[in-house]
Amino acid sequence: MPPRDTPTARQARLGAELRKLRERAGKLAREAAGLLSIDQAKISHIEAGRLGVSEERIRRLASFYQCDDEQLLTELCRIANEHRGQYWWDDYRGILAPGFLDMSELEHHAVELRSLQSVTLPGIGQTREYAWALFSGVTPKLPAEEVGARVEHRFKRASIFDRPAPPRFEAIIHEAALRMRFGGRKVARDQLEYLIEFSHRPTVTVRVIPFTSEDFIEVTQPVLYATGPVPQLDTVQIDSAFGGRFLDAEADLKKYRTLLDIAEHASLEPDESRHLIHHIAREL
């Protein structure tokens, strides 16, 4: 099987975790290749997510690396056993850029999500009209078909809250984002009313950092912290006008956990936040 040209973020993460295990064990790539009786280049492809790896080989490598973390190994094997076409976002493969699918994948497999927004509202809590206004403002302009596909994909991401065991989701939103009028007054007002409704979901918490807050929160780009099934699979996603980035180095994870804790401390309680959102909606 030839190497993948564009592995998903989750496939790349499987390879990266296998590389971390090898390096912690002080083993060389050629030693791992010798264990599996394959070419050393294939180990490099596996560790980059460009080649798949079987559950049996994962466990052989783990034994060679003296890793006995069964929870981690179970999750790595789960990733290895996933296949294209298994999830709803695969329908958008070839239609949307891979980063959109990686975002769906990240949210789907997370057990907890924490979001920090300073200018726009969390994608997973947006109305179709609000999302359309955002995507229509992308530079250079997108064709209407592309905007429509992005909007439908974004709306479907909220299906994670319809599962029997939905993830916990905490959205920390700066008041500035609530006062933006993307799409006009009606679109903005409907979005705020939907956000209030969204905040009443059993596993959702919405907090607002008011203009009156005296704490400086160092964030200008949307931040999403996804807690994985095991700590080793925690991931931070940073969004920008030119694409998103996924971070998984422990130093980065720790930095963003601290940032989110600071932002939560500076925010209003959920009931106070809903009251402020309602007040801003009435002003529109």
Secondary structure as a PSIPRED ss2 file (coil, helix, strand):
# PSIPRED VFORMAT (PSIPRED V4.0)

   1 M C   1.000  0.000  0.000
   2 P C   1.000  0.000  0.000
   3 P C   1.000  0.000  0.000
   4 R C   1.000  0.000  0.000
   5 D C   1.000  0.000  0.000
   6 T C   1.000  0.000  0.000
   7 P C   1.000  0.000  0.000
   8 T C   1.000  0.000  0.000
   9 A H   0.000  1.000  0.000
  10 R H   0.000  1.000  0.000
  11 Q H   0.000  1.000  0.000
  12 A H   0.000  1.000  0.000
  13 R H   0.000  1.000  0.000
  14 L H   0.000  1.000  0.000
  15 G H   0.000  1.000  0.000
  16 A H   0.000  1.000  0.000
  17 E H   0.000  1.000  0.000
  18 L H   0.000  1.000  0.000
  19 R H   0.000  1.000  0.000
  20 K H   0.000  1.000  0.000
  21 L H   0.000  1.000  0.000
  22 R H   0.000  1.000  0.000
  23 E H   0.000  1.000  0.000
  24 R H   0.000  1.000  0.000
  25 A C   1.000  0.000  0.000
  26 G C   1.000  0.000  0.000
  27 K C   1.000  0.000  0.000
  28 L C   1.000  0.000  0.000
  29 A H   0.000  1.000  0.000
  30 R H   0.000  1.000  0.000
  31 E H   0.000  1.000  0.000
  32 A H   0.000  1.000  0.000
  33 A H   0.000  1.000  0.000
  34 G H   0.000  1.000  0.000
  35 L H   0.000  1.000  0.000
  36 L H   0.000  1.000  0.000
  37 S C   1.000  0.000  0.000
  38 I C   1.000  0.000  0.000
  39 D C   1.000  0.000  0.000
  40 Q H   0.000  1.000  0.000
  41 A H   0.000  1.000  0.000
  42 K H   0.000  1.000  0.000
  43 I H   0.000  1.000  0.000
  44 S H   0.000  1.000  0.000
  45 H H   0.000  1.000  0.000
  46 I H   0.000  1.000  0.000
  47 E H   0.000  1.000  0.000
  48 A C   1.000  0.000  0.000
  49 G C   1.000  0.000  0.000
  50 R C   1.000  0.000  0.000
  51 L C   1.000  0.000  0.000
  52 G C   1.000  0.000  0.000
  53 V C   1.000  0.000  0.000
  54 S C   1.000  0.000  0.000
  55 E H   0.000  1.000  0.000
  56 E H   0.000  1.000  0.000
  57 R H   0.000  1.000  0.000
  58 I H   0.000  1.000  0.000
  59 R H   0.000  1.000  0.000
  60 R H   0.000  1.000  0.000
  61 L H   0.000  1.000  0.000
  62 A H   0.000  1.000  0.000
  63 S H   0.000  1.000  0.000
  64 F H   0.000  1.000  0.000
  65 Y C   1.000  0.000  0.000
  66 Q C   1.000  0.000  0.000
  67 C C   1.000  0.000  0.000
  68 D C   1.000  0.000  0.000
  69 D C   1.000  0.000  0.000
  70 E H   0.000  1.000  0.000
  71 Q H   0.000  1.000  0.000
  72 L H   0.000  1.000  0.000
  73 L H   0.000  1.000  0.000
  74 T H   0.000  1.000  0.000
  75 E H   0.000  1.000  0.000
  76 L H   0.000  1.000  0.000
  77 C H   0.000  1.000  0.000
  78 R H   0.000  1.000  0.000
  79 I H   0.000  1.000  0.000
  80 A H   0.000  1.000  0.000
  81 N H   0.000  1.000  0.000
  82 E C   1.000  0.000  0.000
  83 H C   1.000  0.000  0.000
  84 R C   1.000  0.000  0.000
  85 G C   1.000  0.000  0.000
  86 Q C   1.000  0.000  0.000
  87 Y C   1.000  0.000  0.000
  88 W H   0.000  1.000  0.000
  89 W H   0.000  1.000  0.000
  90 D H   0.000  1.000  0.000
  91 D H   0.000  1.000  0.000
  92 Y H   0.000  1.000  0.000
  93 R E   0.000  0.000  1.000
  94 G C   1.000  0.000  0.000
  95 I C   1.000  0.000  0.000
  96 L E   0.000  0.000  1.000
  97 A C   1.000  0.000  0.000
  98 P H   0.000  1.000  0.000
  99 G H   0.000  1.000  0.000
 100 F H   0.000  1.000  0.000
 101 L H   0.000  1.000  0.000
 102 D H   0.000  1.000  0.000
 103 M H   0.000  1.000  0.000
 104 S H   0.000  1.000  0.000
 105 E H   0.000  1.000  0.000
 106 L H   0.000  1.000  0.000
 107 E H   0.000  1.000  0.000
 108 H H   0.000  1.000  0.000
 109 H H   0.000  1.000  0.000
 110 A C   1.000  0.000  0.000
 111 V C   1.000  0.000  0.000
 112 E E   0.000  0.000  1.000
 113 L E   0.000  0.000  1.000
 114 R E   0.000  0.000  1.000
 115 S E   0.000  0.000  1.000
 116 L E   0.000  0.000  1.000
 117 Q E   0.000  0.000  1.000
 118 S C   1.000  0.000  0.000
 119 V C   1.000  0.000  0.000
 120 T C   1.000  0.000  0.000
 121 L C   1.000  0.000  0.000
 122 P C   1.000  0.000  0.000
 123 G H   0.000  1.000  0.000
 124 I H   0.000  1.000  0.000
 125 G H   0.000  1.000  0.000
 126 Q C   1.000  0.000  0.000
 127 T C   1.000  0.000  0.000
 128 R H   0.000  1.000  0.000
 129 E H   0.000  1.000  0.000
 130 Y H   0.000  1.000  0.000
 131 A H   0.000  1.000  0.000
 132 W H   0.000  1.000  0.000
 133 A H   0.000  1.000  0.000
 134 L H   0.000  1.000  0.000
 135 F H   0.000  1.000  0.000
 136 S H   0.000  1.000  0.000
 137 G C   1.000  0.000  0.000
 138 V C   1.000  0.000  0.000
 139 T C   1.000  0.000  0.000
 140 P C   1.000  0.000  0.000
 141 K C   1.000  0.000  0.000
 142 L C   1.000  0.000  0.000
 143 P C   1.000  0.000  0.000
 144 A H   0.000  1.000  0.000
 145 E H   0.000  1.000  0.000
 146 E H   0.000  1.000  0.000
 147 V H   0.000  1.000  0.000
 148 G H   0.000  1.000  0.000
 149 A H   0.000  1.000  0.000
 150 R H   0.000  1.000  0.000
 151 V H   0.000  1.000  0.000
 152 E H   0.000  1.000  0.000
 153 H H   0.000  1.000  0.000
 154 R H   0.000  1.000  0.000
 155 F H   0.000  1.000  0.000
 156 K H   0.000  1.000  0.000
 157 R H   0.000  1.000  0.000
 158 A H   0.000  1.000  0.000
 159 S H   0.000  1.000  0.000
 160 I H   0.000  1.000  0.000
 161 F H   0.000  1.000  0.000
 162 D H   0.000  1.000  0.000
 163 R C   1.000  0.000  0.000
 164 P C   1.000  0.000  0.000
 165 A C   1.000  0.000  0.000
 166 P C   1.000  0.000  0.000
 167 P C   1.000  0.000  0.000
 168 R E   0.000  0.000  1.000
 169 F E   0.000  0.000  1.000
 170 E E   0.000  0.000  1.000
 171 A E   0.000  0.000  1.000
 172 I E   0.000  0.000  1.000
 173 I E   0.000  0.000  1.000
 174 H E   0.000  0.000  1.000
 175 E H   0.000  1.000  0.000
 176 A H   0.000  1.000  0.000
 177 A H   0.000  1.000  0.000
 178 L H   0.000  1.000  0.000
 179 R H   0.000  1.000  0.000
 180 M C   1.000  0.000  0.000
 181 R C   1.000  0.000  0.000
 182 F C   1.000  0.000  0.000
 183 G C   1.000  0.000  0.000
 184 G C   1.000  0.000  0.000
 185 R H   0.000  1.000  0.000
 186 K H   0.000  1.000  0.000
 187 V H   0.000  1.000  0.000
 188 A H   0.000  1.000  0.000
 189 R H   0.000  1.000  0.000
 190 D H   0.000  1.000  0.000
 191 Q H   0.000  1.000  0.000
 192 L H   0.000  1.000  0.000
 193 E H   0.000  1.000  0.000
 194 Y H   0.000  1.000  0.000
 195 L H   0.000  1.000  0.000
 196 I H   0.000  1.000  0.000
 197 E H   0.000  1.000  0.000
 198 F H   0.000  1.000  0.000
 199 S C   1.000  0.000  0.000
 200 H C   1.000  0.000  0.000
 201 R C   1.000  0.000  0.000
 202 P C   1.000  0.000  0.000
 203 T C   1.000  0.000  0.000
 204 V E   0.000  0.000  1.000
 205 T E   0.000  0.000  1.000
 206 V E   0.000  0.000  1.000
 207 R E   0.000  0.000  1.000
 208 V E   0.000  0.000  1.000
 209 I E   0.000  0.000  1.000
 210 P C   1.000  0.000  0.000
 211 F C   1.000  0.000  0.000
 212 T C   1.000  0.000  0.000
 213 S C   1.000  0.000  0.000
 214 E C   1.000  0.000  0.000
 215 D C   1.000  0.000  0.000
 216 F C   1.000  0.000  0.000
 217 I C   1.000  0.000  0.000
 218 E C   1.000  0.000  0.000
 219 V C   1.000  0.000  0.000
 220 T C   1.000  0.000  0.000
 221 Q C   1.000  0.000  0.000
 222 P C   1.000  0.000  0.000
 223 V E   0.000  0.000  1.000
 224 L E   0.000  0.000  1.000
 225 Y E   0.000  0.000  1.000
 226 A E   0.000  0.000  1.000
 227 T E   0.000  0.000  1.000
 228 G C   1.000  0.000  0.000
 229 P C   1.000  0.000  0.000
 230 V C   1.000  0.000  0.000
 231 P H   0.000  1.000  0.000
 232 Q H   0.000  1.000  0.000
 233 L H   0.000  1.000  0.000
 234 D C   1.000  0.000  0.000
 235 T E   0.000  0.000  1.000
 236 V E   0.000  0.000  1.000
 237 Q E   0.000  0.000  1.000
 238 I E   0.000  0.000  1.000
 239 D C   1.000  0.000  0.000
 240 S C   1.000  0.000  0.000
 241 A C   1.000  0.000  0.000
 242 F C   1.000  0.000  0.000
 243 G C   1.000  0.000  0.000
 244 G C   1.000  0.000  0.000
 245 R E   0.000  0.000  1.000
 246 F E   0.000  0.000  1.000
 247 L E   0.000  0.000  1.000
 248 D C   1.000  0.000  0.000
 249 A C   1.000  0.000  0.000
 250 E H   0.000  1.000  0.000
 251 A H   0.000  1.000  0.000
 252 D H   0.000  1.000  0.000
 253 L H   0.000  1.000  0.000
 254 K H   0.000  1.000  0.000
 255 K H   0.000  1.000  0.000
 256 Y H   0.000  1.000  0.000
 257 R H   0.000  1.000  0.000
 258 T H   0.000  1.000  0.000
 259 L H   0.000  1.000  0.000
 260 L H   0.000  1.000  0.000
 261 D H   0.000  1.000  0.000
 262 I H   0.000  1.000  0.000
 263 A H   0.000  1.000  0.000
 264 E H   0.000  1.000  0.000
 265 H H   0.000  1.000  0.000
 266 A H   0.000  1.000  0.000
 267 S C   1.000  0.000  0.000
 268 L C   1.000  0.000  0.000
 269 E C   1.000  0.000  0.000
 270 P H   0.000  1.000  0.000
 271 D H   0.000  1.000  0.000
 272 E H   0.000  1.000  0.000
 273 S H   0.000  1.000  0.000
 274 R H   0.000  1.000  0.000
 275 H H   0.000  1.000  0.000
 276 L H   0.000  1.000  0.000
 277 I H   0.000  1.000  0.000
 278 H H   0.000  1.000  0.000
 279 H H   0.000  1.000  0.000
 280 I H   0.000  1.000  0.000
 281 A H   0.000  1.000  0.000
 282 R H   0.000  1.000  0.000
 283 E H   0.000  1.000  0.000
 284 L C   1.000  0.000  0.000
